[in-house]
């Protein structure tokens, strides 16, 4: 709207230095976040338990298969028993085939659990976004919210589909393999696990160092998405003012900031694998040398046992490496989950206790000494009082920033007033359920929004149960039928993003048709005809008058010629009503309204 008297506060969007704040970010409470994620798995416990049982089967098969490898060396390879070797190979093949099938089923089940869980989280997030008050969207970019709905939820999906089974099967393999190693040789086991504390220590240090970067990475990604969404939407403005290079530079700064955070996070966490592999290789070497020495010393130990033990050690170290490397994914997922839960936990728009679900007739709308401010001690409206009755049209005029649109936002209770009272049919709007209140108000805004649906469905949005015939009738009433029939597929023509394949005036005509279709008792026209040419405006003025018949109507207009026939005109300046009356009465006063009206014909700014 051109008449946005509310401040545009976007602390995390383009141009704000907060984006480049170097303050270290940390996960606020990873344990609480993890437990909260687990609550989404409660309804899937049977499938999860079955998946874990399959993990147990795979672990047992792996341990037994490893033991048989050493047994094969001692009993068939050294003795050159080809027949026995063939039989044991068949057995090993069958065992590994079962393992492959078990692993495949595990993956399928976990993917299903992950997808349904992330779908539940995404549903809850979107549901809560719909319940947030309008002021939340004044301070948060849509791109950042989109990032939480997509990237952050995808990170959660990744940890569930991959890391959960890896962690569980890894723990089982570690415990089972350790038991088998102790049974085989306590001495070699002691040597083999000597490097584990060092691996754990190094991992702890790396995780502690990388955690802030993963949190910052997710935040920077949200900032980047917000910037991209904003700039793509305003590409025409960028081209018009020749700001392409400036846009590139800003994007480059944000992109570099994200790259820096991601590089630190990925590079540091990625070092865990190579470091642990180096320690493992050192361990294998020590085991081989020790085992060879024991054999040469005459200790009762075989080459097959040494071979088995090295394989066990590999199977013991591999899940440790996997578990440690999954901390990368886990940290990213927990950072994303925190961002998701932040939105879910935001204060929702709530009706007062005992709010009434009543039908609103709109016979009388009264504002009694209403004051309001977006920021403390900066009043936008100051003790505004007015009365509108059914069938009457109230016009609101005034310079930009005088509080005209704010007045309408308060009527729909998009914001709560600081003091005073607003009543409809004698009932304080704070005591009326918000959905019932807004259902009774139709708004045609200067910057209307159209969905990427057909023309017909965009009009039907005003009343979802409307028939096709009612839609056509509403379009005719709003003088939109003619241009709609000239579209390629008429009412079935699909609109591009926000109706970009229509002119601004055509989009407003559809919005007017949408309001016509809505059976509301209160009508608000906020610069509804500002983007329609004079000829079209004259053609629809009668339709607008018909639309307002029998309704309580509020009209905000810059073209003062369009509200000459209003029953009452309110002149707002600096949040106060300084004049009110009919057009003729105010012109006779030769005051603020008269000066404002005459300036439109003399080209003088007020």
Residue pairs with C-beta under 8 A, 6 or more apart in sequence:
1 405
1 445
1 446
1 447
1 526
1 527
2 400
2 446
2 527
2 530
2 558
3 400
3 404
3 405
3 446
3 526
3 527
3 556
3 558
4 405
5 380
5 400
5 401
5 402
5 403
5 404
5 405
5 406
6 138
6 374
6 380
6 405
6 406
6 409
7 138
7 374
7 375
8 138
9 138
9 139
10 16
10 138
10 139
10 140
10 141
11 18
11 139
12 18
12 19
12 140
12 141
12 144
12 222
12 223
12 226
13 141
13 143
13 223
13 226
13 227
13 230
14 226
14 227
14 230
14 231
14 250
15 250
19 220
19 223
19 254
19 257
20 253
20 257
24 212
24 216
25 212
25 215
25 216
25 219
26 211
26 212
26 215
27 33
27 211
27 215
27 331
27 334
27 335
27 338
28 338
30 334
33 334
33 337
33 338
33 341
34 334
36 337
36 341
37 156
37 337
40 117
40 120
40 121
41 48
41 113
41 117
44 113
44 116
44 117
47 109
47 112
47 113
48 113
50 109
51 105
51 106
51 109
51 110
51 113
51 165
52 168
54 102
54 103
54 105
54 106
54 109
55 106
55 165
55 168
55 169
55 172
56 172
57 98
57 102
58 99
58 102
58 103
58 106
58 169
59 169
59 172
59 173
59 176
60 176
61 95
61 96
61 98
61 99
61 102
62 99
62 173
62 315
63 173
63 176
63 177
63 180
63 312
63 315
64 95
65 92
65 95
65 96
65 99
66 177
66 180
66 308
66 311
66 312
66 315
67 180
67 308
68 88
68 91
68 92
68 95
69 92
69 307
69 308
69 311
70 302
70 304
70 305
70 307
70 308
70 309
70 311
71 88
71 304
71 308
72 85
72 88
72 92
72 304
73 302
73 303
73 304
73 307
73 308
74 302
74 303
74 304
74 305
75 81
75 84
75 304
76 82
76 84
76 85
76 88
77 85
78 303
78 304
106 165
106 169
107 165
110 160
110 161
110 162
110 164
110 165
111 161
113 160
113 161
114 157
114 158
114 160
114 161
115 157
115 161
117 156
117 157
117 160
118 153
118 154
118 156
118 157
118 160
121 153
121 156
121 340
122 149
122 153
124 344
125 148
125 149
125 153
125 340
125 343
125 344
126 149
128 343
128 344
128 346
128 348
129 145
129 149
129 343
131 348
131 349
132 343
132 346
132 348
132 349
133 347
133 348
133 349
133 414
133 415
134 409
134 414
134 415
135 374
135 415
136 346
141 222
141 223
141 226
141 227
141 229
141 230
142 226
142 229
142 230
143 222
143 224
143 225
143 226
143 227
143 228
143 229
143 230
144 222
144 223
144 225
144 226
145 343
146 225
146 229
147 221
147 222
147 224
147 225
147 226
148 222
148 336
148 339
148 340
148 343
151 218
151 221
151 222
151 225
151 336
152 218
152 222
152 335
152 336
152 337
152 339
152 340
153 336
153 340
154 336
155 218
155 329
155 332
155 333
155 335
155 336
155 337
156 333
156 336
156 337
156 340
158 329
158 332
158 333
159 326
159 329
159 330
159 332
159 333
162 326
162 329
163 326
163 329
163 330
163 333
166 319
166 322
166 323
166 326
167 323
167 326
169 319
170 319
170 320
170 322
170 323
171 319
171 323
173 315
173 316
173 318
173 319
174 316
174 319
174 320
177 312
177 315
177 316
178 189
178 193
178 316
180 312
181 188
181 189
181 192
181 309
181 312
181 313
181 316
182 189
184 305
184 308
184 309
184 312
185 301
185 305
185 309
188 287
188 290
188 291
188 309
191 283
191 286
191 287
191 290
192 283
192 287
192 309
192 313
192 316
193 316
194 283
195 279
195 280
195 282
195 283
196 320
198 279
199 275
199 276
199 279
199 320
199 324
202 272
202 275
202 276
203 272
203 276
203 324
203 327
206 268
206 269
206 271
206 272
206 327
207 269
207 327
207 331
209 268
210 264
210 265
210 268
210 269
210 328
210 331
211 331
213 261
213 262
213 264
213 265
213 268
214 265
214 269
214 328
214 331
214 332
214 334
214 335
215 335
215 338
216 261
216 265
217 258
217 261
217 262
217 265
217 332
217 335
218 332
218 335
218 336
218 339
219 339
220 254
220 257
220 258
220 261
220 262
221 258
222 339
223 254
223 257
223 258
224 254
224 255
224 258
227 250
227 251
227 254
228 251
231 238
231 247
231 251
237 243
238 244
238 247
265 328
265 331
265 332
266 328
269 325
269 327
269 328
269 331
270 328
272 321
272 324
272 325
272 327
272 328
273 321
273 324
273 325
276 317
276 320
276 321
276 324
277 321
280 313
280 314
280 317
280 321
283 313
283 317
284 310
284 313
284 314
287 306
287 309
287 310
287 313
288 306
288 310
291 301
291 305
291 306
291 309
291 310
292 306
294 301
295 301
295 302
295 303
295 306
349 434
351 433
351 434
352 430
352 431
354 431
355 430
355 431
355 432
355 433
355 434
356 427
356 431
356 432
356 433
356 436
357 433
357 436
358 427
358 432
358 436
359 436
359 440
360 424
360 425
360 432
360 436
360 437
360 440
360 521
360 522
361 390
361 425
361 521
362 390
362 424
362 425
362 440
362 520
362 521
362 522
362 551
362 552
363 389
363 390
363 425
363 552
364 387
364 388
364 389
364 390
364 423
364 424
364 425
364 426
364 552
365 387
365 388
365 389
365 411
365 422
365 423
365 424
365 522
365 552
366 386
366 387
366 388
366 421
366 422
366 423
366 424
367 384
367 385
367 386
367 387
367 407
367 410
367 411
367 420
367 421
367 422
368 385
368 420
368 421
368 422
368 423
369 383
369 384
369 385
369 419
369 420
369 421
370 381
370 383
370 384
370 385
370 410
370 417
370 419
370 420
370 421
370 422
371 379
371 381
371 382
371 383
371 384
371 417
371 418
371 419
371 420
372 379
372 380
372 381
372 403
372 406
372 410
372 415
372 417
372 418
373 379
373 380
373 418
374 380
374 415
379 418
379 575
380 403
380 406
380 575
381 403
381 406
381 407
381 410
381 575
381 576
382 574
382 575
382 576
383 420
383 576
384 403
384 407
384 420
384 572
384 575
384 576
384 577
385 420
385 577
386 394
386 570
386 577
386 580
388 394
388 552
388 553
388 554
388 568
389 552
390 521
390 550
390 551
390 552
391 549
391 550
391 551
391 552
392 552
392 553
392 567
392 568
393 548
393 553
393 554
393 555
393 563
393 565
393 566
393 567
393 568
394 552
394 553
394 554
394 555
394 566
394 567
394 568
394 569
394 570
395 554
395 555
395 556
395 557
395 563
395 566
395 568
395 569
395 570
396 404
396 407
396 554
396 555
396 556
396 569
396 570
396 572
397 404
397 556
397 557
397 558
397 560
397 563
397 569
397 570
397 571
397 572
397 593
397 596
398 404
398 571
398 572
398 573
398 596
399 573
399 596
399 606
402 572
402 573
402 574
402 575
403 572
403 575
404 526
404 556
404 572
405 526
405 556
406 415
407 572
408 443
408 524
408 526
408 554
408 556
409 415
410 417
410 422
411 422
411 429
411 441
411 522
411 524
411 554
412 437
412 438
412 441
412 443
412 524
413 429
413 430
413 434
413 437
413 438
416 430
421 428
422 428
422 429
423 429
424 432
424 437
424 440
424 522
429 437
439 520
440 520
440 521
440 522
441 520
441 522
441 523
441 524
442 462
442 515
442 518
442 520
442 522
442 523
442 524
443 515
443 524
443 526
444 508
444 511
444 512
444 514
444 515
444 523
444 524
444 525
444 526
444 528
445 511
445 526
445 527
445 528
446 508
446 526
446 527
446 528
446 530
446 531
448 507
448 508
448 510
448 511
449 498
450 458
450 495
450 498
450 499
450 502
450 507
450 510
450 511
451 457
451 458
451 461
451 495
452 494
452 495
452 496
452 497
453 494
453 495
454 489
454 491
454 492
454 493
454 494
454 495
455 484
455 487
455 490
455 491
455 492
455 493
455 495
455 510
456 468
456 471
456 491
456 492
458 495
458 499
458 510
458 514
459 466
459 471
459 474
459 475
459 510
459 513
459 514
459 517
460 466
460 471
460 517
461 514
462 474
462 513
462 514
462 515
462 516
462 517
462 518
463 470
463 517
463 518
463 519
466 474
466 517
468 491
470 517
471 491
471 513
471 517
472 481
472 491
474 513
474 514
474 516
474 517
475 481
475 484
475 491
475 510
475 513
477 513
477 516
477 543
477 546
477 547
478 509
478 510
478 512
478 513
478 515
478 516
478 540
478 543
478 547
479 509
479 536
479 539
479 540
479 543
480 506
480 509
480 510
480 512
480 513
483 506
483 509
484 490
484 491
484 493
487 493
495 501
495 502
498 507
499 506
499 507
499 510
502 510
504 531
505 531
505 532
505 533
505 536
507 531
508 528
508 529
508 530
508 531
508 532
509 532
509 536
509 540
511 528
512 528
512 540
512 543
512 544
512 547
515 523
515 547
516 543
516 547
520 551
521 551
521 552
522 551
522 552
522 553
522 554
523 547
523 548
523 551
523 552
523 553
523 554
524 553
524 554
524 555
524 556
525 544
525 553
525 554
525 555
525 556
525 557
526 556
527 556
527 557
527 558
528 544
528 555
529 537
529 540
529 541
529 544
529 557
529 559
529 562
530 557
530 558
530 559
532 540
537 559
537 562
541 562
545 565
555 562
555 563
555 566
557 563
559 600
560 596
560 597
560 600
561 600
563 569
563 583
564 583
565 583
566 582
566 583
567 582
568 580
568 581
568 582
569 579
569 580
569 581
569 582
569 583
569 586
569 593
570 577
570 579
570 580
571 577
571 578
571 579
571 580
571 586
571 592
571 593
571 596
572 578
573 592
578 591
578 592
579 586
579 589
579 591
579 592
579 593
580 586
581 589
586 593
586 594
586 597
587 593
587 594
587 597
595 606
596 606
598 604
599 605
599 606
